[in-house]
């Protein structure tokens, strides 16, 4: 589902402006409808961050035809997307995860003004931060300032470098398996 949504967002909003949609997550906003935090890249504009709103709009029904083969019902609603807020990545001075020890999908972005964003879950929050750090390393001369985030999820190290949540989960499983094996070893009672 998300790959189809990404293709639609890219086709409708980003490609006409000469951009490529790199990352997007669904976020919670007080306004009605679905909202997404999107990261697009273009040669002209560089890396742009934006909040995209999705609303259902009513579509006029086409004239009816009387053939039996064309009696399929179609929805009279269509999604319409609009960029509500846009920032450049170089204007982002800080990403604040608020508390690294709590599973909190909310994070704060510091531009000229402070913008609070609530992802739909923590995994989406860390996926977005990983993408922003990677794009900042690639397109900017200054490292992105990230605070109050669990660095094991933002920048995985050693063997698991840059492989995301699956690698971290497999590392945890590997440690758990080792603990189970060690607990089954006999202990001499001399």
LOTORDREN-524730 format. One record per residue (C-alpha): residue number from 0; x, y, z. Coordinates in Angstrom, 1 decimal. Each point is the difference from the previous one (the first is absolute). Example, Ala and Ser with C-alpha at 12.3 -4.5 7.8 and 13.67 -1.06 7.14 Angstrom:
<sites>
(site 0 (12.3 -4.5 7.8)),
(site 1 (1.4 3.4 -0.7)),
</sites>
This chain:
<sites>
(site 0 (0.0 0.0 0.0)),
(site 1 (2.7 2.5 0.9)),
(site 2 (1.9 -0.6 -3.2)),
(site 3 (-3.2 0.8 -2.0)),
(site 4 (-0.5 3.1 2.1)),
(site 5 (3.6 1.0 -0.6)),
(site 6 (-0.4 -0.4 -3.7)),
(site 7 (-3.2 2.0 0.0)),
(site 8 (1.5 2.8 2.1)),
(site 9 (3.1 0.1 -2.2)),
(site 10 (-2.1 0.1 -3.2)),
(site 11 (-2.5 2.6 1.2)),
(site 12 (2.2 2.4 2.0)),
(site 13 (3.7 -0.6 -0.4)),
(site 14 (0.7 -0.9 -3.6)),
(site 15 (-1.8 3.0 -1.5)),
(site 16 (2.5 2.2 2.0)),
(site 17 (3.0 -2.0 -1.1)),
(site 18 (0.4 -1.7 3.4)),
(site 19 (0.5 -3.6 1.1)),
(site 20 (-1.9 -1.1 3.2)),
(site 21 (2.7 -1.6 2.2)),
(site 22 (-2.0 -0.7 3.2)),
(site 23 (-3.4 0.6 1.5)),
(site 24 (-1.8 -0.9 3.1)),
(site 25 (-3.6 0.4 1.1)),
(site 26 (-0.4 2.5 2.8)),
(site 27 (-2.8 1.1 2.3)),
(site 28 (-1.3 3.6 -0.4)),
(site 29 (-2.9 1.8 1.6)),
(site 30 (-1.5 0.8 -3.5)),
(site 31 (-2.4 -2.6 -1.5)),
(site 32 (1.3 -2.5 -2.6)),
(site 33 (3.3 -1.9 -0.3)),
(site 34 (3.3 1.8 0.3)),
(site 35 (3.5 -1.0 -1.1)),
(site 36 (3.5 1.3 0.7)),
(site 37 (1.9 -0.2 -3.3)),
(site 38 (3.6 0.4 -1.0)),
(site 39 (0.7 0.8 -3.6)),
(site 40 (3.2 0.6 -1.9)),
(site 41 (0.6 2.0 -3.2)),
(site 42 (3.1 1.5 -1.7)),
(site 43 (-1.5 3.5 0.1)),
(site 44 (-1.4 0.1 3.5)),
(site 45 (2.1 -2.5 1.8)),
(site 46 (-1.6 -1.9 2.9)),
(site 47 (-3.4 1.3 1.0)),
(site 48 (-2.2 -1.1 2.9)),
(site 49 (-3.8 0.5 -0.2)),
(site 50 (-3.2 -0.8 1.7)),
(site 51 (-2.6 -1.4 -2.5)),
(site 52 (-3.7 0.0 0.7)),
(site 53 (-2.3 -2.6 -1.6)),
(site 54 (-3.7 0.7 -0.4)),
(site 55 (-2.7 -1.9 -1.7)),
(site 56 (-1.7 2.0 -2.8)),
(site 57 (-3.2 -0.9 -1.7)),
(site 58 (0.4 -0.9 -3.7)),
(site 59 (-2.8 0.6 -2.5)),
(site 60 (-1.4 -3.3 -1.2)),
(site 61 (0.3 -0.7 -3.7)),
(site 62 (-3.1 -0.6 -2.1)),
(site 63 (-1.5 -3.5 0.3)),
(site 64 (0.3 -2.5 -2.8)),
(site 65 (-2.5 -2.8 -0.2)),
(site 66 (2.4 -2.9 -0.9)),
(site 67 (0.3 -2.8 2.5)),
(site 68 (3.8 -0.1 -0.2)),
(site 69 (0.3 3.6 1.3)),
(site 70 (-2.2 -0.4 3.1)),
(site 71 (2.9 0.2 2.4)),
(site 72 (-0.4 2.4 2.9)),
(site 73 (2.7 2.6 0.6)),
(site 74 (0.5 2.2 3.0)),
(site 75 (-1.2 3.5 -0.4)),
(site 76 (2.9 1.3 2.2)),
(site 77 (3.6 0.6 -0.9)),
(site 78 (3.0 0.9 2.1)),
(site 79 (1.4 3.4 -0.5)),
(site 80 (3.5 1.0 1.3)),
(site 81 (1.3 3.4 1.0)),
(site 82 (3.3 1.1 1.4)),
(site 83 (-0.9 2.1 3.1)),
(site 84 (3.4 0.8 1.4)),
(site 85 (3.4 -0.1 -1.7)),
(site 86 (3.5 0.4 1.4)),
(site 87 (3.6 -0.5 -1.3)),
(site 88 (2.2 -2.6 1.7)),
(site 89 (2.7 2.6 0.6)),
(site 90 (-2.5 2.0 2.0)),
(site 91 (-0.4 -2.8 2.5)),
(site 92 (2.2 0.7 2.9)),
(site 93 (-1.0 -2.7 2.5)),
(site 94 (-2.1 -3.2 0.2)),
(site 95 (-1.1 -0.6 3.6)),
(site 96 (-1.4 -3.5 0.8)),
(site 97 (-1.2 1.3 3.4)),
(site 98 (0.9 -3.1 2.0)),
(site 99 (2.1 -2.9 -1.3)),
(site 100 (-1.1 -2.4 2.8)),
(site 101 (-3.7 0.2 -0.8)),
(site 102 (-1.8 -1.3 -3.1)),
(site 103 (-1.3 3.3 -1.0)),
(site 104 (-0.9 0.6 -3.7)),
(site 105 (0.2 3.8 0.5)),
(site 106 (3.1 2.0 -1.0)),
(site 107 (0.8 3.7 -0.3)),
(site 108 (1.5 1.6 -3.1)),
(site 109 (1.8 3.4 0.5)),
(site 110 (-0.1 2.3 -3.0)),
(site 111 (-0.5 3.7 0.3)),
(site 112 (-3.0 -1.1 2.1)),
(site 113 (-0.4 -3.2 2.0)),
(site 114 (-2.3 -2.6 -1.6)),
(site 115 (-1.2 -3.0 1.9)),
(site 116 (-0.8 -3.1 -2.0)),
(site 117 (-1.7 -3.2 1.2)),
(site 118 (0.6 -3.1 -2.1)),
(site 119 (-2.4 -2.8 0.0)),
(site 120 (2.6 -2.2 1.8)),
(site 121 (3.6 0.0 1.2)),
(site 122 (1.2 -2.1 -2.9)),
(site 123 (-1.1 2.7 -2.5)),
(site 124 (1.6 2.7 2.1)),
(site 125 (3.4 -1.7 0.0)),
(site 126 (-0.3 -0.9 -3.8)),
(site 127 (-0.5 3.7 -0.7)),
(site 128 (2.9 1.1 2.2)),
(site 129 (2.3 -2.6 -1.6)),
(site 130 (-0.9 1.3 -3.4)),
(site 131 (0.5 3.6 1.0)),
(site 132 (3.4 -0.8 1.6)),
(site 133 (1.1 -1.9 -3.2)),
(site 134 (-1.2 2.9 -2.3)),
(site 135 (1.7 2.6 2.2)),
(site 136 (3.3 -2.0 -0.2)),
(site 137 (-0.3 -0.2 -3.8)),
(site 138 (-1.3 3.4 -0.9)),
(site 139 (1.1 2.3 2.8)),
(site 140 (3.4 1.0 1.2)),
(site 141 (-1.2 0.2 3.6)),
(site 142 (-1.1 -3.0 2.1)),
(site 143 (-3.6 -0.1 1.1)),
(site 144 (-0.4 0.7 3.7)),
(site 145 (-2.1 -2.8 1.5)),
(site 146 (-0.8 -0.2 3.8)),
(site 147 (-1.9 -2.3 2.3)),
(site 148 (-0.1 -2.9 -2.5)),
(site 149 (1.2 -3.5 0.4)),
(site 150 (3.1 -0.1 -2.1)),
(site 151 (-0.2 -3.8 -0.5)),
(site 152 (-3.0 0.7 -2.2)),
(site 153 (1.2 3.2 -1.6)),
(site 154 (3.5 -1.1 -1.0)),
(site 155 (0.4 -3.8 0.5)),
(site 156 (3.7 -0.8 0.4)),
(site 157 (2.5 -2.8 -0.8)),
(site 158 (-1.2 -3.0 -1.9)),
(site 159 (-3.6 1.3 -0.1)),
(site 160 (0.9 3.3 -1.6)),
(site 161 (-2.8 1.8 -1.9)),
(site 162 (-2.4 -2.9 -0.1)),
(site 163 (-2.8 1.5 2.1)),
(site 164 (-2.5 -1.6 2.4)),
(site 165 (0.3 -3.6 -1.3)),
(site 166 (3.7 -0.1 0.8)),
(site 167 (-0.5 1.4 3.5)),
(site 168 (-2.8 -2.6 0.6)),
(site 169 (2.3 -2.8 -1.3)),
(site 170 (2.8 1.2 2.3)),
(site 171 (-2.4 -0.1 3.0)),
(site 172 (-1.1 -3.6 -1.0)),
(site 173 (3.6 -1.1 -0.3)),
(site 174 (0.8 1.3 3.5)),
(site 175 (-3.2 -1.7 1.4)),
(site 176 (1.0 -3.3 -1.7)),
(site 177 (3.5 0.2 1.6)),
(site 178 (-1.6 0.6 3.4)),
(site 179 (-2.3 -3.0 -0.3)),
(site 180 (3.0 -2.2 -1.0)),
(site 181 (2.0 1.3 2.9)),
(site 182 (-2.8 -0.7 2.4)),
(site 183 (-0.2 -3.6 -1.1)),
(site 184 (3.6 -0.7 0.7)),
(site 185 (0.6 -2.2 3.1)),
(site 186 (1.6 1.8 2.9)),
(site 187 (2.4 -2.1 2.2)),
(site 188 (-1.1 -0.1 3.6)),
(site 189 (3.4 -1.0 1.6)),
</sites>
